[in-house]
Amino acid sequence: MSAEPLAQRLRAAADAHDRAEAADLRLSVGELVRLHDDASVAVLLMLMSALTVVPIAGAGTVLSFGLVVIAWAWVRGQDRVPLPRRLDGLTLNETWTRRCLHGLAWVYEQATRWLRPRWTVWSHGATRALWGAWIALMAAIIFLPLPLGNVLPSVSLILLGLGWMARDGIALLLSTLVGSAAVGYTVSLGHLALTALAPVRGWLGL
């Protein structure tokens, strides 16, 4: 499914949510996926990456494993992947349900406006293994308990999913740049942690 019908569907769902009289209207991850109809692996990657920044206890950990499953499907050339049961039932509260619906609608609307097929060598089938490894790398960073550590890898994977859907090589290039910044951020924090622990290691004789 292209970004334009997805934008229309998510915008309609967001507007319907705003008009609903129920005080506690919540959606699960599985229900968000089903709003995308028959979601491709690229759509699922984009959606799950966006959800990694939602402040739900343990969501980043669960979603990072789901992203590894997507990475493996990507390498194998599969365009569909079943959603793990535990992830399917992960439920957003009313506030984040509304924010996700509006946020996803906005993302697809911007994708419709700005993305188009270009530099298609970046989305050639021969690159699938490389992108699969990239997804796994970003998932590993998301798994780590770093302050704001989910943001950059999430943005990288959102750009990857949208770029692959639109066959837009510029979006894919931006994905690598943002992801490289995520790697740099992770390495920098690791270096700071090791520096801070140096006196303790010296005291222990390690």
C-alpha positions as CSV (number, residue, x, y, z in Angstrom):
1,M,0.0,0.0,0.0
2,S,1.3,3.5,-0.9
3,A,1.6,6.4,1.5
4,E,-1.4,8.3,0.1
5,P,-4.2,5.8,0.9
6,L,-2.5,5.2,4.2
7,A,-2.6,8.9,5.0
8,Q,-6.3,9.0,4.2
9,R,-7.1,6.0,6.3
10,L,-5.1,7.1,9.3
11,R,-6.5,10.7,9.1
12,A,-10.0,9.3,9.0
13,A,-9.3,7.1,12.0
14,A,-7.7,10.0,13.9
15,D,-10.8,12.2,13.1
16,A,-13.1,9.4,14.2
17,H,-11.2,9.0,17.4
18,D,-11.5,12.8,18.1
19,R,-15.3,12.6,17.6
20,A,-15.8,9.5,19.7
21,E,-17.7,10.0,22.9
22,A,-15.9,7.2,24.8
23,A,-13.6,8.6,27.5
24,D,-11.1,5.7,27.2
25,L,-10.8,4.8,23.6
26,R,-7.5,2.8,23.3
27,L,-5.9,0.8,20.5
28,S,-3.5,-2.1,20.6
29,V,-0.5,-2.4,18.3
30,G,-2.3,-5.2,16.5
31,E,-5.3,-2.9,15.9
32,L,-3.0,-0.1,14.6
33,V,-1.4,-2.7,12.2
34,R,-4.9,-3.7,11.0
35,L,-5.7,-0.1,10.2
36,H,-3.0,-0.4,7.6
37,D,-5.0,-3.3,6.0
38,D,-2.6,-5.9,4.6
39,A,0.6,-4.2,5.9
40,S,3.8,-5.0,4.1
41,V,7.0,-5.5,6.0
42,A,8.1,-1.9,5.2
43,V,4.8,-0.5,6.7
44,L,5.2,-2.8,9.7
45,L,8.8,-1.6,10.1
46,M,7.7,2.1,10.0
47,L,4.9,1.6,12.4
48,M,6.9,-0.4,15.0
49,S,9.8,2.0,14.8
50,A,7.4,4.9,15.5
51,L,6.0,3.1,18.6
52,T,9.5,2.5,20.1
53,V,9.4,6.1,21.4
54,V,6.0,5.8,23.1
55,P,6.6,5.8,26.9
56,I,5.2,2.4,27.7
57,A,7.2,0.3,30.2
58,G,9.0,-2.4,28.3
59,A,7.7,-1.4,24.9
60,G,11.2,-0.6,23.5
61,T,12.4,-4.0,24.6
62,V,9.5,-5.9,23.1
63,L,9.5,-3.9,19.9
64,S,13.3,-4.3,19.5
65,F,12.8,-8.1,19.3
66,G,10.0,-7.5,16.8
67,L,12.3,-5.4,14.7
68,V,14.8,-8.3,14.6
69,V,12.1,-10.5,13.2
70,I,11.4,-7.9,10.6
71,A,15.2,-7.7,9.8
72,W,15.3,-11.5,9.2
73,A,12.2,-11.3,7.0
74,W,13.8,-8.4,5.1
75,V,17.0,-10.4,4.4
76,R,14.9,-13.3,3.2
77,G,12.9,-11.1,0.8
78,Q,9.6,-11.7,2.6
79,D,7.0,-9.0,2.1
80,R,4.7,-10.1,5.0
81,V,5.6,-11.2,8.5
82,P,3.2,-12.2,11.3
83,L,3.0,-10.0,14.4
84,P,4.1,-11.7,17.6
85,R,1.2,-12.3,20.0
86,R,2.8,-10.4,22.8
87,L,3.3,-7.4,20.6
88,D,-0.1,-7.7,19.0
89,G,-1.7,-7.2,22.4
90,L,0.4,-4.3,23.6
91,T,-2.1,-1.5,24.2
92,L,-1.7,2.3,24.1
93,N,-3.5,4.5,26.5
94,E,-6.1,7.0,25.2
95,T,-3.6,9.9,25.0
96,W,-1.0,7.9,23.0
97,T,-3.7,6.3,20.8
98,R,-4.7,9.8,19.7
99,R,-1.1,11.0,19.3
100,C,-0.1,7.9,17.3
101,L,-3.1,8.2,15.0
102,H,-2.5,11.9,14.3
103,G,1.3,11.4,14.1
104,L,1.1,8.5,11.7
105,A,-1.4,10.4,9.5
106,W,0.9,13.4,9.4
107,V,3.9,11.2,8.5
108,Y,2.1,9.6,5.6
109,E,0.8,12.9,4.4
110,Q,4.4,14.3,4.4
111,A,5.6,11.2,2.6
112,T,3.0,11.7,-0.1
113,R,4.1,15.2,-0.5
114,W,7.9,14.8,-0.6
115,L,8.8,11.2,-1.5
116,R,9.0,9.8,-5.0
117,P,11.0,7.2,-6.9
118,R,14.6,8.4,-7.4
119,W,18.1,7.0,-6.8
120,T,16.4,3.6,-7.0
121,V,19.7,1.7,-6.8
122,W,19.4,2.2,-3.0
123,S,16.2,0.1,-3.0
124,H,17.4,-2.6,-5.4
125,G,16.7,-6.1,-4.3
126,A,20.4,-6.8,-4.0
127,T,20.6,-4.4,-1.1
128,R,18.0,-6.2,1.0
129,A,20.7,-8.1,3.1
130,L,22.4,-4.8,3.9
131,W,19.2,-3.2,4.9
132,G,18.3,-6.2,7.0
133,A,21.6,-5.9,8.9
134,W,20.9,-2.2,9.3
135,I,17.5,-2.9,10.9
136,A,19.1,-5.4,13.3
137,L,21.7,-2.8,14.3
138,M,19.1,-0.1,15.0
139,A,17.1,-2.7,16.9
140,A,20.1,-3.4,19.1
141,I,20.5,0.3,19.9
142,I,16.8,0.6,20.7
143,F,17.2,-2.4,23.1
144,L,19.9,-0.7,25.1
145,P,18.7,1.4,28.1
146,L,20.1,4.7,26.9
147,P,18.6,8.1,27.7
148,L,16.7,9.2,24.6
149,G,18.4,6.3,22.9
150,N,15.3,5.2,20.9
151,V,14.8,8.5,19.0
152,L,17.5,8.5,16.4
153,P,17.3,4.7,15.5
154,S,13.6,5.0,15.3
155,V,13.8,8.0,12.9
156,S,16.3,6.0,10.8
157,L,14.0,3.0,10.5
158,I,10.9,5.2,9.8
159,L,12.9,6.8,6.9
160,L,13.9,3.3,5.8
161,G,10.4,2.0,5.7
162,L,9.0,5.1,4.0
163,G,11.9,5.3,1.5
164,W,11.5,1.6,0.6
165,M,7.7,2.0,0.1
166,A,8.3,5.0,-2.2
167,R,11.6,3.7,-3.7
168,D,13.1,7.0,-2.7
169,G,16.9,6.7,-2.5
170,I,17.2,10.1,-0.8
171,A,15.1,9.0,2.1
172,L,17.2,5.8,2.4
173,L,20.4,7.9,2.4
174,L,18.9,10.0,5.1
175,S,18.1,6.8,7.0
176,T,21.8,5.9,7.0
177,L,22.9,9.4,8.1
178,V,20.4,9.5,11.0
179,G,21.3,5.9,12.0
180,S,25.0,6.7,11.9
181,A,24.3,9.6,14.3
182,A,22.6,7.0,16.5
183,V,25.6,4.8,16.4
184,G,27.9,7.7,17.3
185,Y,25.6,8.7,20.2
186,T,25.7,5.1,21.5
187,V,29.5,4.9,21.2
188,S,29.9,8.3,22.9
189,L,27.7,7.3,25.9
190,G,29.6,4.0,26.1
191,H,32.9,5.8,26.2
192,L,31.6,8.2,28.9
193,A,30.4,5.2,31.0
194,L,33.8,3.5,30.7
195,T,35.5,6.7,31.7
196,A,33.3,7.1,34.7
197,L,33.9,3.5,35.8
198,A,37.7,3.8,35.4
199,P,38.3,4.7,39.1
200,V,36.1,1.8,40.2
201,R,38.0,-0.6,37.9
202,G,41.3,0.7,39.3
203,W,40.1,0.2,42.9
204,L,39.1,-3.4,42.0
205,G,42.3,-4.0,40.2
206,L,40.6,-4.8,36.9
